[in-house]
């Protein structure tokens, strides 16, 4: 049943997405989770207390929220599946925690903005990357968009679907909590280094397999389409992924770079400080809006491959 729920959830989100009217009037599940994290962080992460206690409080915070999610979603999932078509409702709820449609739209806006002007491109890319947009030239804007597309393909699409496939609604909801907590408090700075330590480490663990599945999806799709370099994707992944500062982000980024024949990574500025990151791929470094379009085509093609695999899983498990 998880396979069927995963397939329907991915299809619903891919072609319908989360209705903007719901976001406007009731918010979004990730927004609700973020507010809960922010509330507990404010209450438990006092900079005046010892580092060890702040680290312990970060563990407690994530444990409390994780337990709350499981207490709600486990009986909710069981109740919905007790009805003949209740799994359809479960799929609809789970679809709100997948980000195929919005990810593609957000990255597409960067390409459209960059075609208008560098300033428009910088404005659009500021919504999908954390680096300083004012420091980016045309290539930097395009590179940031493509890197975000590759990394969020793993975090926002493949990983949620993976945990939905394994554990149903409780699995995808718990994953989104961990991933949201990491994005909010998993930073290595004075305020969050201790409190967010557990969130960051746990996010690395839960994304280990999905990141590698994402790289394989990108490389497999590139191998199937003549306009991309499938062998280059495999080669870049094996050579470059492990050099990324993140144990997971390098995999989809290297696969994307190799498939497109470009170079990702390299130096970037965060809050005025330049950080030198490993390079993914060994192709062209001068990038344009058209390269974002090409990356989006590969991304959407890989989504089709993923949906096809989910359909096969659903058919196999439905029969057995």
C-alpha positions in Angstrom: 0.0 0.0 0.0 2.9 2.4 0.7 4.0 2.1 -3.0 0.5 3.0 -4.2 0.3 5.9 -1.8 3.7 7.1 -2.8 2.8 7.0 -6.5 -0.5 8.9 -6.1 1.1 11.4 -3.8 3.9 12.1 -6.2 1.5 12.4 -9.1 -0.8 14.8 -7.2 2.0 17.1 -6.2 3.7 17.0 -9.6 0.7 18.1 -11.5 -1.5 20.0 -8.9 0.9 21.1 -6.2 -0.2 22.8 -2.9 -3.1 25.2 -3.6 -1.9 28.8 -3.0 -5.3 29.6 -1.4 -4.5 27.1 1.3 -1.1 28.6 1.9 -2.7 32.1 2.2 -5.5 31.1 4.6 -4.2 28.1 6.7 -0.5 27.9 5.9 1.4 24.9 5.0 2.5 21.8 7.0 6.2 22.8 6.7 5.3 26.4 7.9 3.5 24.9 10.9 6.5 22.7 11.7 8.8 25.7 11.3 6.8 27.7 13.8 7.0 24.9 16.3 10.7 24.7 15.9 11.2 28.4 16.2 9.0 28.5 19.4 11.0 25.8 21.1 14.3 27.1 19.9 13.5 30.5 21.4 12.5 28.9 24.7 15.4 26.4 25.0 18.4 27.9 23.3 19.5 30.6 25.7 23.0 31.7 24.8 23.7 32.2 28.5 23.6 28.5 29.4 26.4 26.0 29.0 27.2 24.5 25.6 26.5 21.0 26.8 23.1 22.0 28.0 22.3 23.7 24.7 23.2 20.6 22.8 21.0 18.5 25.1 18.1 20.9 24.6 18.5 20.6 20.9 18.1 16.8 21.2 15.1 17.3 23.5 13.5 19.7 21.1 13.7 17.4 18.1 12.6 14.4 20.3 9.5 16.3 21.5 8.4 17.3 18.0 9.2 13.9 16.5 7.1 12.2 19.2 4.3 14.6 18.6 4.3 13.9 14.8 4.3 10.1 15.3 1.5 10.3 17.9 -0.6 12.1 15.4 0.3 10.4 12.1 0.5 6.7 13.1 -3.1 6.4 14.2 -4.2 8.9 11.5 -2.6 6.7 8.8 -4.1 3.5 10.4 -7.6 5.1 10.5 -7.5 6.2 6.9 -6.3 2.8 5.7 -9.1 1.1 7.5 -11.6 2.6 4.9 -11.7 1.3 1.3 -10.3 4.5 -0.3 -8.8 6.0 2.8 -5.4 5.6 1.3 -6.2 8.2 -1.3 -6.7 10.8 1.5 -3.3 9.7 3.0 -1.7 10.2 -0.4 -3.3 13.7 -0.7 -1.9 14.6 2.8 1.5 13.2 2.0 1.7 15.1 -1.3 1.9 18.4 0.7 5.3 17.3 1.9 6.8 16.8 -1.6 8.2 19.8 -3.5 8.5 18.8 -7.2 6.3 21.5 -8.6 7.4 24.4 -6.5 11.1 23.5 -6.9 10.9 23.5 -10.6 8.9 26.8 -10.6 11.3 28.6 -8.3 14.3 27.6 -10.3 12.5 28.5 -13.5 11.9 32.0 -12.2 15.7 32.4 -11.9 16.2 31.6 -15.6 13.3 34.0 -16.5 14.8 36.7 -14.3 18.3 36.3 -15.6 17.0 36.7 -19.2 15.5 40.0 -18.2 18.5 41.4 -16.3 21.3 40.4 -13.9 19.4 42.2 -11.1 16.2 40.2 -11.7 18.3 37.0 -11.8 19.9 37.9 -8.5 16.6 38.7 -6.9 15.1 35.4 -8.1 18.1 33.3 -7.0 18.0 34.8 -3.5 14.9 32.8 -2.8 16.6 29.5 -3.6 20.1 29.9 -2.2 21.7 31.1 1.0 24.7 32.8 -0.6 25.0 36.6 -1.1 23.2 37.3 -4.4 24.8 40.7 -4.9 28.2 39.0 -5.3 27.0 36.9 -8.2 27.6 37.5 -11.8 25.6 35.8 -14.6 27.4 32.5 -14.2 27.1 32.6 -10.4 23.4 33.1 -10.6 22.9 30.2 -13.0 25.3 28.0 -11.0 23.5 28.7 -7.8 20.1 27.9 -9.3 21.4 24.6 -10.8 23.1 23.6 -7.5 19.9 24.4 -5.6 17.9 22.3 -8.1 20.2 19.3 -7.7 20.4 19.4 -3.9 16.7 20.1 -3.4 15.8 17.3 -5.9 17.2 15.1 -3.2 16.0 16.8 0.0 12.7 18.0 -1.3 11.6 15.2 -3.6 13.5 11.9 -3.5 14.0 11.8 0.2 10.4 12.5 1.2 9.1 10.0 -1.4 11.7 7.4 -0.2 10.5 7.6 3.4 6.8 7.7 2.3 7.5 4.5 0.4 9.2 2.8 3.4 7.0 4.1 6.3 3.9 5.8 4.9 2.6 9.1 6.2 4.5 8.9 9.6 7.8 8.4 7.7 7.5 11.4 5.3 6.2 13.6 8.1 9.1 12.7 10.4 11.6 13.2 7.6 10.3 16.7 6.9 10.6 17.6 10.5 14.3 16.6 10.6 15.0 18.4 7.3 13.2 21.5 8.3 15.0 21.6 11.7 18.3 21.3 9.9 17.5 24.1 7.6 16.5 26.3 10.6 19.0 25.5 13.3 21.6 23.2 11.8 24.1 26.0 11.1 27.6 26.2 12.4 27.5 29.6 14.0 27.5 30.9 17.6 23.8 30.6 18.1 23.1 27.2 16.5 26.3 25.2 16.6 25.4 23.4 19.8 21.6 23.6 19.8 21.4 22.5 16.1 24.1 19.8 16.3 21.7 16.9 16.6 19.4 18.2 13.9 22.3 18.6 11.5 23.8 15.1 12.2 20.4 13.4 11.9 19.7 15.2 8.7 23.0 13.8 7.3 22.0 10.3 8.3 18.5 10.4 6.8 19.7 11.9 3.6 22.6 9.5 3.0 20.6 6.9 0.9 18.3 9.4 -0.9 21.2 11.6 -2.0 22.8 8.6 -3.7 19.5 7.5 -5.2 19.1 11.0 -6.6 22.5 10.9 -8.2 21.6 7.5 -9.7 18.3 8.9 -11.0 20.0 11.9 -12.7 22.8 9.7 -14.2 20.3 7.1 -15.4 18.0 9.7 -17.0 21.1 11.3 -18.6 22.1 7.9 -20.0 18.6 7.6 -21.6 18.6 11.0 -23.3 21.1 11.7 -26.1 21.4 15.4 -25.2 23.0 14.6 -21.9 26.2 12.8 -20.9 25.2 9.8 -18.8 28.8 8.5 -18.5 30.0 12.0 -17.5 27.4 12.0 -14.7 28.6 8.6 -13.3 32.2 9.7 -13.7 31.7 13.1 -11.9 29.7 11.4 -9.1 32.4 8.8 -8.4 35.3 11.4 -8.6 33.9 14.6 -7.1 30.9 13.9 -4.7 33.0 12.8 -1.7 35.0 16.1 -1.8 31.9 18.2 -1.1 31.7 19.8 2.4 28.4 18.0 2.8 28.4 14.2 3.0 25.3 14.2 0.8 24.9 17.3 -1.3 27.8 16.5 -3.5 26.1 13.4 -5.0 23.2 15.1 -6.9 25.4 18.2 -7.7 28.2 16.1 -9.2 25.7 14.0 -11.2 24.0 17.1 -12.5 27.3 18.8 -13.4 28.6 15.7 -15.2 25.3 15.2 -17.1 25.3 18.8 -18.3 29.0 19.0 -19.0 29.5 22.0 -16.7 31.3 22.8 -13.5 29.4 23.5 -10.2 30.8 24.4 -6.8 33.8 26.6 -6.3 34.1 29.9 -4.2 31.0 31.6 -2.9 30.2 34.4 -0.4 28.0 34.0 2.7 27.3 37.1 4.7 30.4 38.8 3.3 32.7 35.9 3.9 34.1 33.9 0.9 34.0 30.2 1.3 36.0 27.9 -1.1 34.1 24.7 -1.9 35.1 21.7 -4.0 34.3 21.8 -7.7 31.8 19.3 -9.1 32.3 18.3 -12.7 35.1 19.5 -15.1 33.1 21.1 -17.9 32.1 24.6 -18.8 32.3 27.3 -16.1 30.6 30.1 -18.0 26.9 29.5 -17.5 23.7 31.3 -18.7 20.0 31.2 -18.3 19.8 28.5 -21.0 21.8 26.2 -18.8 19.2 26.5 -16.1 16.6 25.5 -18.7 18.6 22.5 -19.7 19.0 21.5 -16.0 15.2 21.8 -15.6 14.6 19.6 -18.6 16.9 16.9 -17.0 15.2 17.4 -13.6 11.7 16.9 -15.1 12.8 13.9 -17.1 14.3 12.4 -14.0 10.9 13.0 -12.2 9.2 11.0 -15.0 11.7 8.2 -14.4 11.0 8.3 -10.7 7.3 8.1 -11.3 7.7 5.2 -13.6 9.7 3.3 -11.0 7.0 4.1 -8.4 4.4 2.7 -10.8 6.4 -0.5 -11.2 6.8 -0.9 -7.4 3.1 -0.2 -6.9 2.2 -2.9 -9.5 4.6 -5.4 -8.0 3.5 -4.9 -4.4 -0.2 -4.7 -5.4 0.0 -8.1 -7.1 1.8 -9.7 -4.1 
